[in-house]
Amino acid sequence: MKEPPIAYIHIGLEKTGTTTLQEFAYQNRNLLAEDNIYYPDSPGLKNHTNLPAYAYDKNLNDLAERKNITNPNDRIYFRNKFEEEFKNEIRPIRDKKMHLLVSSEHLSSRVGDETEIRKLLSLFTSLKYQPKIIVYLRRQDEMLLSTYSTWVKCGATEDMNLNAFQKKRYDYLAQLRLWENTVGKENIMVGLFHRDRLFKGDLILDFCDKINIDPSRYNKPEAKLNKSLSAIQLEYLKGFNIEVPELIGNKKNEFRGDITNALESIDDNQKAQLPIAIKNQIQNYFQAQNAEIKEKYFQDLNSPLFPFSLEDNINNKRNSPNIAEAIKNISIKLWKFQQNKINKLNQTYRDQHRYITKLEEELKELKRKLLS
């Protein structure tokens, strides 16, 4: 019996390069199709957020607000409409025996229980696809720090909650069990978001290996999309958030501009780090769970699931930077970033003004000829 086509369902986790992988798939849609893999657009152009919005109920929160499906009737309408659009898009692809690739970190972060996962999977099995789950795990202390960085980017002003690692989202074993109980362990491909654990130390190469394509002819997106901020940048942005909040009322603060993009554009090797004692506490907390994941999915691994590198100890031993000097450098670079944008806008204005002047002169000449 011939094997059914595969639906590769990339579920994150959050803070494991999902933005980069989604950009990779989006930029290479045509090349993926040549390799018999279809990246659909009805679930979303890059991040396929319509999939969790369709399947999940319990933890949609802001996602439901963004899609205007906060009441039951709107939710029913959205789901019926999306299911029809999705199946209409996929049926011709299925007839061509093409595989599918979908991606959204919300498929892992917003899932409530096995019932929701089964609803998601039914969308693919009803089209006679075999679901294969792709998930990347990240060392819990790194996940905590990266999550906090994102939180500050979104306007937070509070210090990090160092006990937040006890939340359910950091228990990877429990999350994997949800998917194992619905799709089967044999249909789950687990990757580790750490340079020492990725195929040839590269996330894109590792992902291509999982979906069985040759990456050599594919375009690679920028390596640091949605990158974490440095220690000084985090402190700078927290203070900025107090004076220039993300929202005023329920509306985005127009004076905030693109401060996050500006800070991300500044190279700073003073990597944000948790104290080594906190790192060890977090790793000890998850020691049993991580050991079981290793036994299930990485039996050939002869070291702990998540390695501690020399860089971890080096970063923790670095001297504290001169805060005043660091803030001055950030301010100078932010000024240059903003001034560069202003200069480009001024140049655009001058170019447009010259063009309009030229058109006015041509129009005058045309009128003169018509009247002569």
N, C-alpha and C positions, 0 to 999 in steps of 0.2 A: 504494500500500500504506500502510495506516495505521501511524503511528509507535507503537512500544510505550511503555507508561508508563515514567517515569524513576525510578530509584533514586538519590537524592542521597546520596552517601556522604561525610560530613564526617569527615576523618581528622586534624584538628588544624591545624598542628603543636601540640605542647605549648607552653604559655606564650603562646598567641595568643588568649586570651579564650574558650577552649573551655567552661569552666565557665559563663560567661555565656550562650553560645549554647545549651548544653544546658538551662539553666534556662529560657531563652526558649521553646524547643520544648516543654518539659515543661508550663510554665504555659499554653501556648496550644494544647494538643493539639486541643481541640474547634474552635477557630477555624481551625487548619491543615486539619482535616478538611473544614470548610466550603469551604476553598479547594482541595480535592481533593488534599491532601497528608497522608499518614498517618504518625504518629510512633509506632512500635510499642513495646510494653513487654516482650515476651519476651527481647529482647537486654539489658534493663536498664531501670529506670524513667526515668533521666535519662542517665547515661553508659552507652552500649551496649557494655560490656566483654565480654559473652558472644560478641561477634563476633570479636575477636582471639583469645579463648580457644578458639573453635571452629576458626579457620583456621590459627593460627600454632603453631609448635613450638619454635623456637630461642631466643627471647628473652622468654618469658612470665615466668620468674623468680617474683617476689612475687605476680604475678597468678595464677599456677598454685596457689600456696599459699593465696591467699585463696579460691579456688574449689575447693580440695581435689581438684585433678587433677594431683598430682605424679607419679603412677605411670601406666603405659600403660593398664591396665584401667580406672582411674577416668576417664582422658581419653577413651577410646573410649565409655564409658557416657555421659559428659557430652555429647559431640559428637552421638551418636545421639539423645539425649533433646532437646537444644536444637534440632537440625535439624527434628525432628518438630514441636516446639512452634512454632518460627518459621514453618514452612510452613503449619501449621494456622491460625496467626493471619493470615498474609498472603494465602492463597488467596482468601478472600472479598473482600478489598480489591482484589486483582488482577482479580477478576471484575467489580468496579465501575469498573475502569480508573483507580483512584486511584494517584497517585505515592507513592513512599516517601521518607522522610527518616530517616537513621540518623546517629549521631554518637559517635565515640570517638577521643580523641587517641592511644590505644594502637594504633589501626590504622596509625599512622605510626611511633610510637616503638618498637614491638615487632616490626615486620615484619623478617624475616630475608632473604628472597629472593623472586624472582618466582613461584616455585612456591606459596608461601604466599598471595601476592596472588591468584593464579588460583583457589586453593581458596576464598578469600573471595568473589571475584566470581561463582563458579559457584553460590553460594547464591542470588544474585539472578537470574542468567541462566537458571537452571533453572526459575524462576517467570516467565520471559519479561519481565524488566525490563531496561532499558538503563541500565547504571551510569554515573553522572556523578560524578566525584571533585571535592570542594571542599576546598581546602587553603589555609591562611594561612601566610605566611612572615614572620619578624620579623628585624630587623637583628641580626646574630650577636652583637654585643657586648651588646645589650639582652637577648637570649636567654640568654647566659651569666650575666648578673647576676640575671635573674629565676629561672633554674634554681637558682642558689646560694641565693637567698632561700627558695625552696621546700625546699631541702635542710636549711637551718637550722631552718625550721619543723618539720621531721620529726626534729629532735634533733641535728643535726650540731654539732660544736664546733670543727672545723678551719677554717682560713682558706681563702679561695677559691684554687683552682688556676687561675692565669691562663693556663695552656697548655691548659686543657680544651677550648677552641674548636677544637682540631685533631682532636677526636673526630668520628666519622662522622655523628653526629646533626646537626652544624652545616653539613654539606655538602649544601645544599638541592638542588643540581643533580643529585647522585648519587641522592638520594631521588626526585626527580621522574622520573628516567630509569627507575627501577623500575616506576613506575606507567605511564609512557608506553609501555613495552615490553609491558605487559599489557592496558591499557584503551585506549591510543591518546591522543596529545596532544590531539586534538580533543574528548576527553571529560574533560578536566581544566580546572577553573576555579581559577585561582590568585589569591589576594588578598594584599595586603601590610598587615601589622598595624602601621600607622603612621597617625597622624591625617591627615597630608598625602596619604595614598594611599587611604584608605577613602572610600567613597561618602558625600558630605556630611560627612566626618570622623567617621562613626559606624559602629561594628562591626555593630550590629543592622541598620541601614539597608543596609549593604553586603551582609550575608548575605541579607536579604529580596530584594534586587535579584538575587542569584544564583539564588534559587529561585523568582523571578517571582511574588512576592506583594506586595500593598500593605500596608505596615507601619502605616498610620495607625490601624487599628482593633485593633491587637495590644497586649497588655500588655508593658511592658518591665521586665525584672528590674533589680535594683540594679546600678549601673554598675560597682561595684568588688568583685565576688566574687573570692575568692582573690587579693587584691591583694598586691603585693610590699611588703616592709617597708622603712622608711627606713634610712639609714646607722646612726643611733644605735640604732634598734630591733633591727637585726641584731646589733650588738655586745652589746646588753643580753641578747638571747635566747641568743646563743652562751655567755655566762657563766652564764645560767640553766640551759642544757642540761647544763653540767658538774655543777652542784649538784643539779639535779632532772632526771635523764635521762628520755628518752621511754619507755624500757623498763627493767624490772628483771628480769633473766633473759629470759624470752620473753613476759613479761606487761607490759601497759601500766601505767605508774606512776600510781597513783591520786592521788598528791599533785601531779601536774602540772596537773590541771584543764584549763581551756580557755585557757591562756596565749596561744596563737596568736590566737584570736578576740579576746581582750582587747587585744592589741597592734594588731591590724588595726583595731580600733575607734577607736584614737587617731590623730587627724589630725596629720601631721607633714610639713611641706613641705620638709624637708631630705632631698631625694631621694638615694638611694644612687647613686653614680656611679663608673664606672671612670675612671682617669686618661686624659686625652685621648691620650696617647702609646700606651696600650694599645688604645684604640678604633681609632686609626689603624692600628696593627699588625694588628688583627683584620680590618679592612676591606680592607687591602692583601692579606692572606692569601687572601681570598675574592673578590678583584677580578675575576679571569677567570671564575670560576663564576657570580658574580652578573651579570656582563655578558652571559653566554650566556643566563641566565634572562630578562633584560630583552629580549634579541633575540628569544627564542622567544615570550614571553607579553605583553610590554609594548612593542611596537614604536613606539607613539605617545608613549612617555614620553621627554621631552627632557632628562632629568637622570638621575643615578645611580639605581639600583633603590631603595636605601635612603637617604633624605636625612639629613644632619646639620642639626639646627635650631639656632637661636640659643640655645635653652634648654640645649643640650649644653654650649656654651661658658660660659654664665652659671653653670650648676650647678658646673662645674669650678673657677670662680673665686671661689665663695663662701668666706667666712671659715669656718674650722673652728669648730663650736659649742663653747660651754663645756660640757665633758663632765659635770662635777659637776652643773651646773644642769640639763642635759638628763636625766641619770639621775634626779635628784630629781623632775622633772616627770613622767617615765614612772612612777615609783613611786607618786606621788600619784594619777595617773589609773588605774593598775592597782588601787590600793586602793579608789577610788571605784567602779570597775567591779565588783569582787568584793563590796563592801559593798552595792551596789545589788541584786545577786542575792540576798544574804542577807536584805536588807530585804523583798524580794518573797516569799521563802520564809517569812519570819516572818509576813508578812501573810496568806499562804495558810494557814499553820498556825492563826492566830487566827480566820480566817473558817471554817475547817473545825471548829475547836473550838466556836465559837458554834453552828454548824449541828448538831453532834453533841449539844450541850447542849439545844438546842431539841427535837431528836428524842427525847431521853431524857425531857424534861418532857412531851412529847405522849404518849409511851408510858406514863408514870406516870398521866397523866390518863385514858388509855384503860383501863388496868387498874382504876383507881378506879371508873370507870363500870361496867365489867363486873362488878365485885364488889359494887357497891351495889344 
